[in-house]
Amino acid sequence: MQEKRTHLSNHVKLKRKQFRLTQPELALKAGVGLRFVRDLEQGKTTLRMDKVNDVLRLFGETLGPIEMNRDELLK
């Protein structure tokens, strides 16, 4: 099963590297499992939002809605 890299997965990986953290260090500091961090960075499509927020909180961020062009989505 291959997951699709997403904006979120790329963002988390970039932030982790900017903060000079390894995946195990990020997992420990965020209070999530190493497998979760790996799944997140690989673009797994089904992740718990509360755990994603635990990771993002280390970077001073949180999940939120992003406005999209609804007409484009319905085509």
C-alpha positions in Angstrom: 0.0 0.0 0.0 1.6 3.2 -1.2 0.4 6.5 0.2 0.3 9.8 -1.6 2.6 12.6 -0.4 0.5 15.6 0.5 1.0 19.2 1.3 0.6 18.3 5.0 3.1 15.5 4.9 5.7 17.6 3.1 5.0 20.5 5.5 5.6 18.3 8.6 8.8 16.8 7.2 10.1 20.3 6.3 9.3 21.7 9.7 10.9 18.7 11.4 14.1 19.2 9.5 14.0 23.0 10.2 13.8 22.2 13.9 16.6 19.6 13.5 14.5 16.8 14.8 14.7 13.1 13.9 11.5 11.2 13.5 12.0 9.5 16.9 12.7 12.8 18.6 9.6 14.4 17.0 7.4 11.4 18.1 8.7 11.7 21.7 8.3 15.4 22.0 4.8 15.3 20.5 3.7 12.3 22.6 2.8 10.2 19.5 4.3 7.0 18.2 7.1 6.7 15.8 4.9 4.9 13.4 2.4 7.8 13.5 5.1 10.2 12.5 6.2 8.0 9.7 2.7 7.6 8.4 2.1 11.3 8.6 5.2 12.1 6.6 4.4 9.4 4.0 1.0 11.0 3.4 -1.3 8.4 5.0 -4.8 9.5 4.2 -6.5 8.3 7.4 -4.9 9.9 10.5 -6.3 11.1 13.8 -6.6 14.9 13.7 -5.9 15.2 17.4 -2.5 13.4 16.9 -1.8 15.6 13.9 -2.4 18.6 16.1 -0.1 17.2 18.7 2.7 17.2 16.1 1.8 20.6 14.7 1.6 22.2 18.1 5.4 21.7 18.4 5.7 24.1 15.5 3.2 26.6 16.8 0.5 25.4 14.3 -2.8 23.7 14.2 -5.1 22.1 11.6 -7.8 24.4 10.2 -10.2 24.8 7.3 -8.9 26.2 4.1 -11.3 27.8 1.7 -11.4 26.2 -1.8 -13.1 27.0 -5.0 -16.3 24.9 -4.7 -17.2 25.1 -8.4 -13.8 23.6 -9.3 -14.4 20.7 -6.9 -17.8 19.9 -8.4 -16.5 19.6 -12.0 
